[in-house]
Structure formats: C-alpha cells, structure tokens
C-alpha cells in the first residue's frame, strides 16, 4: 500500500488530516520535528527544521502523495527584523525543496495548503475571491504563499508532479487558538461584546473537518491536479451572526451591544488596531463554486456543527 506523507502532522491542520486519512484505511506518515508527537496510527518521520536544505529522503520513501501543511504561519507579534526573508526561507524555499525531492522520489500528487491571503486581505460586497483571481497579497505571509504557489507550478511543469493548491480562509475547530478561541471564551463567560451592529459584513470561514476532507479529496480526485481551490463552509456570516451562532453552540446567549461600526473603526484606528477592525468589520468572502463543480465536493458539515465541535474542544477558562 502506498503511503501518504503529511507535513506538520502535529499541527492544527496536519493532525486533522492525519485523523481523517486513517479513517479511509490509508497508511499515513507524519513529518514532525519531535519524536512521539504524532497521533496513534501515524508513522512518525523525524525531519529537521524545514528550509531549502532539508533532507526528505526517508520521509518520502514509498510515498505516493504529500499533503504539505507545515509552514511559518502568520504571526500577530512579529519578532523577526526581516519577516519576508523568514517567511520565504520556510514557506517558499522549504516548500519547493520538498516538492523537488517528492518529484524525484516518484510522488504522484502534492497538495499544498496555501492561504486566502494570496488573494488579499478583504473583499468588496458581493465580490468574493476566486482561485482564478490575480494574486494580490498584502503582507509577507501572503507573499510567501503566493511565491510558493508559483514555484510549485514551475516544478509541476518541469517534472510532471501533480500539484493541487487549497487556499483556506479562517480555520476553526477543536484546538483552535488565538483570536477565535478568545472570542469563544468571551461568549462563554457572558462578556458583553460591542459588535451587535456589525450585521452587514460577510466573512467566509472553514471548519477544520471540512478543510481536512477537501485536502484528502485533492489527494485522490483526478481533476484536482494542477488546480487551485478556494474552500469554506459554504455559508458566509456577519460578525454579529457568527457570535450569535457561537453562543448557540455553547447554549449561552451572546451578549451583544450595538455600537455603530464607524465608532468601532475610529476607536481601533486610534489604538493602532486597524488590522483587527478589518477582520471584525470588513468583508472577506470566497467563492467555492469552482471547487464544488470540479471535484463534486460539498462541505460535509455546516457552520453550526463545526462550532459545536469547536466548543466541545475549547479549553478552560
């Protein structure tokens, strides 16, 4: 039986891909930096820090396909003096080095977890991002993902490696961290949130289980080769509606205060938090029609079930 290699196998997305892959009867190998950090049933492959010099020989041995989730992710408190160089070292050079070695090792399909940030930071009303749009990244992370995509297309053309690219928006699910987890905890504690009037924006998001399902679909589906796909739950929500649905998922009423969005924007700008305001007040929608039509794919679970699963896995407090 051929083996699926999942990089970043102990990460938020990678671990979910491994769990889903095991339910299909696949042999799964997880590339990790620390022994004993893969889930049960996953063969561990220890790999040093990922960059353009990493040796993937042992990890790729006998593998038919790769799902590449490992990356230097977008960080809120950047400590590097040259963030773009750091993102390029891991997300571009590291990815392309892996893809070249995968092609040389006889790997058939390479599925790359990219980001909606390749498209940009926000959309106009009723103008969702599509995979066919010209990339327009606005930050170092998005730029590195766009450059990695371009490099993968070149390697595919040179070697015949079948590359599939998936660009997720915000991913949530059991174990989610950062702002989404903080928002859920605030709702759980009954904290008043000044977002009740943010009803006109629309945001796409994707449940972890839906993303893992699509990534594995891209491993197998013949039509996924040499394509890029947007992914979401198929239901875009305003910020206020999302918070209300979070409350429902936990059996807690969301306490929303109707502060006008322009006042929130002014306050955020004064505090130097315009980027936070954009994520709460602005639009970011993706169109998954191409994904549906090309792959015959439908999100297995809806937003409410995704939030319910996330709430069950939310740590205290």
C-alpha positions in Angstrom: 0.0 0.0 0.0 1.3 3.5 -0.9 1.8 5.9 1.9 0.5 9.5 2.4 3.0 11.9 3.9 1.6 14.7 5.9 4.0 17.5 6.9 3.3 19.4 10.1 1.5 16.3 11.3 1.2 17.5 14.9 -0.1 20.9 13.9 -3.7 22.1 13.9 -4.5 21.2 10.3 -1.9 18.5 9.9 -3.2 16.4 12.8 -6.7 16.7 11.5 -5.6 15.5 8.0 -3.9 12.5 9.6 -7.0 11.6 11.6 -9.2 11.8 8.6 -6.8 9.9 6.4 -6.6 7.0 8.9 -10.4 6.5 8.7 -10.0 5.8 5.0 -7.6 2.9 5.6 -4.6 4.7 4.3 -1.0 4.3 5.5 -0.1 7.7 7.0 3.3 9.0 7.7 3.6 12.3 9.6 6.6 14.5 9.3 7.4 16.1 12.7 10.4 17.6 14.5 9.8 15.8 17.8 9.5 12.0 18.4 6.2 10.9 19.9 4.2 13.9 18.7 2.1 12.2 16.1 -1.3 10.7 16.7 -1.9 7.0 17.2 -1.6 5.0 14.0 0.6 7.6 12.3 4.1 6.6 11.4 6.5 9.3 12.5 9.2 10.7 10.3 11.6 13.0 12.1 12.6 16.0 10.0 14.9 18.8 10.9 13.7 22.4 10.6 12.2 23.0 7.2 14.1 25.1 4.7 15.7 24.8 1.4 18.3 22.3 2.7 16.1 19.8 4.5 16.7 16.2 3.5 13.3 14.5 2.9 14.7 11.2 1.6 13.5 8.9 4.5 10.2 10.7 4.9 9.3 10.4 1.2 10.3 6.8 0.8 7.4 4.8 -0.5 5.0 7.7 -0.6 2.5 8.2 -3.4 1.2 11.6 -2.2 2.0 14.5 0.1 -0.2 17.0 2.0 2.0 19.9 2.9 0.6 21.8 5.9 3.9 22.8 7.6 4.6 26.5 7.3 5.8 29.6 9.1 2.4 30.9 9.9 1.1 34.5 10.1 2.1 35.8 13.5 0.5 38.7 15.3 3.6 39.8 17.2 6.4 39.6 14.6 9.9 39.4 16.2 12.0 39.0 13.1 13.8 42.1 11.8 13.1 40.8 8.2 9.8 38.9 8.3 9.6 38.4 4.5 13.0 36.6 4.4 12.0 34.3 7.2 8.7 33.5 5.5 10.5 32.9 2.2 13.1 30.6 3.8 10.4 28.2 5.2 7.3 28.8 3.1 9.0 29.2 -0.3 12.4 27.6 -0.2 11.3 24.8 2.2 8.2 24.0 0.1 9.9 24.0 -3.2 12.8 21.9 -1.9 10.2 19.3 -0.6 8.3 19.3 -3.9 11.5 18.8 -6.0 12.5 15.8 -3.8 9.0 14.5 -3.9 9.0 14.5 -7.7 12.4 12.8 -7.8 11.1 10.2 -5.3 8.2 9.3 -7.6 5.4 11.0 -5.7 2.3 11.4 -7.8 0.3 14.2 -6.1 1.4 17.1 -4.0 -1.4 19.0 -2.1 -0.3 22.4 -0.8 -2.1 24.2 1.9 -1.8 27.9 0.9 -3.9 30.8 2.2 -6.7 33.2 1.2 -4.1 35.8 1.9 -2.7 35.1 -1.6 -5.8 36.8 -2.9 -5.6 39.7 -0.4 -7.0 40.9 2.9 -10.6 41.7 2.2 -13.3 41.8 -0.5 -15.9 44.2 -1.8 -19.5 43.4 -1.1 -20.8 40.6 -3.4 -17.3 40.2 -5.0 -15.8 37.1 -3.4 -12.3 35.9 -4.1 -11.9 33.2 -6.7 -9.0 30.9 -7.3 -8.6 32.3 -10.8 -8.1 35.9 -9.5 -4.7 37.5 -9.9 -2.8 37.1 -6.6 -2.7 40.4 -4.6 -1.1 39.6 -1.2 -0.7 42.4 1.2 1.7 41.0 3.8 4.8 38.9 4.0 3.0 35.7 4.8 0.6 36.1 1.9 3.5 37.0 -0.4 5.4 33.9 0.6 2.4 31.6 -0.1 1.9 33.2 -3.5 5.6 32.7 -4.4 5.4 29.1 -3.2 2.4 28.5 -5.5 4.2 30.0 -8.5 7.2 27.8 -7.8 5.1 24.7 -7.5 3.5 25.4 -10.8 7.0 25.6 -12.4 8.1 22.3 -10.7 4.9 20.6 -11.9 5.6 21.8 -15.5 9.2 20.5 -15.3 8.6 17.2 -13.6 5.0 16.1 -14.1 4.3 16.3 -10.4 0.6 16.7 -9.9 0.1 19.8 -7.8 -3.2 20.8 -6.1 -3.4 24.1 -4.1 -6.0 24.9 -1.5 -6.5 28.4 -0.1 -8.4 28.4 3.2 -9.8 31.5 5.0 -10.0 31.4 8.8 -10.0 27.8 10.0 -11.7 26.9 13.2 -12.2 23.6 15.0 -11.3 21.7 18.2 -7.9 23.1 19.4 -8.3 26.4 17.6 -6.2 29.1 19.3 -5.6 32.9 19.0 -8.4 35.3 18.4 -11.2 32.8 17.6 -10.6 30.9 20.8 -10.6 34.2 22.7 -13.9 35.2 21.1 -15.5 31.8 22.1 -14.3 32.1 25.7 -15.7 35.7 25.9 -19.1 34.4 24.8 -18.9 31.5 27.2 -18.1 33.9 30.1 -21.0 36.1 29.1 -18.9 39.1 28.3 -20.6 42.0 26.6 -19.2 42.5 23.1 -19.7 45.8 21.2 -20.3 44.0 17.8 -24.1 43.7 17.7 -24.4 46.3 14.9 -21.9 44.6 12.7 -24.6 42.9 10.6 -23.8 43.9 7.0 -20.4 42.4 6.6 -19.8 38.9 5.4 -16.9 36.6 6.3 -16.1 33.1 4.9 -14.6 30.6 7.3 -14.0 26.9 7.2 -14.4 24.1 9.8 -11.3 22.1 10.4 -13.1 18.9 9.4 -14.3 20.4 6.1 -10.7 21.5 5.3 -9.3 18.1 6.0 -11.9 16.5 3.9 -11.2 18.7 0.9 -7.4 18.2 1.2 -7.9 14.4 1.1 -10.3 14.8 -1.8 -7.5 16.7 -3.6 -5.1 13.8 -2.9 -7.3 11.4 -4.9 -9.5 13.2 -7.3 -8.1 13.2 -10.9 -9.5 16.6 -11.7 -7.6 18.2 -8.7 -4.2 18.0 -10.5 -2.8 21.4 -11.4 -5.7 23.3 -9.9 -6.1 25.9 -7.1 -9.2 25.8 -4.9 -11.0 28.1 -2.5 -12.6 26.4 0.5 -15.2 27.4 3.0 -18.3 26.1 4.9 -20.5 27.4 2.1 -22.2 29.9 4.4 -20.8 33.4 5.0 -21.7 35.2 8.2 -21.7 38.7 9.5 -19.6 39.2 12.7 -22.8 39.6 14.8 -24.3 36.5 13.3 -21.2 34.5 13.9 -21.1 35.5 17.6 -24.8 34.6 18.0 -24.1 31.1 16.4 -21.1 30.7 18.7 -23.4 31.3 21.7 -25.9 28.8 20.4 -23.2 26.2 20.0 -22.5 26.5 23.7 -26.0 27.0 25.0 -25.0 30.6 26.0 -26.8 33.7 24.9 -24.4 36.1 23.2 -24.4 39.5 24.9 -24.1 41.9 22.0 -24.0 45.7 22.3 -25.0 47.7 19.2 -22.1 50.1 18.8 -22.1 51.7 15.3 -19.3 50.2 13.2 -17.8 53.6 12.3 -17.2 54.2 16.0 -15.5 50.9 16.4 -13.4 51.7 13.3 -12.4 55.1 14.8 -11.5 53.5 18.1 -9.4 50.8 16.6 -7.6 53.3 14.4 -6.8 55.5 17.4 -5.4 52.4 19.2 -3.3 51.3 16.2 -5.6 48.2 15.7 -6.9 48.9 12.2 -6.0 45.3 11.1 -8.1 43.9 14.0 -11.0 46.2 12.9 -10.7 44.9 9.3 -11.1 41.3 10.5 -14.2 42.2 12.6 -15.9 44.8 10.5 -14.8 44.1 6.9 -15.8 41.5 4.3 -13.7 38.5 3.3 -15.7 36.1 1.1 -14.5 33.2 -1.1 -16.4 31.6 -3.9 -16.3 27.8 -3.8 -18.3 27.1 -6.9 -15.2 26.0 -8.8 -14.3 23.6 -6.0 -17.9 22.2 -6.0 -18.0 21.8 -9.7 -14.5 20.5 -10.4 -14.4 18.0 -7.5 -18.1 17.3 -6.8 -17.3 18.4 -3.3 -19.7 19.6 -0.7 -18.7 20.6 2.8 -19.5 17.6 5.0 -20.6 19.6 8.0 -22.3 23.0 8.4 -21.3 26.0 10.5 -23.4 25.0 13.5 -21.9 21.6 13.7 -18.4 23.0 13.2 -18.9 25.4 16.0 -20.4 22.7 18.2 -17.3 20.6 17.8 -15.1 23.5 18.4 -16.9 24.4 21.6 -16.6 20.8 22.9 -12.8 21.1 22.4 -12.4 24.5 23.9 -10.1 24.5 26.9 -10.8 26.4 30.1 -11.1 29.1 31.2 
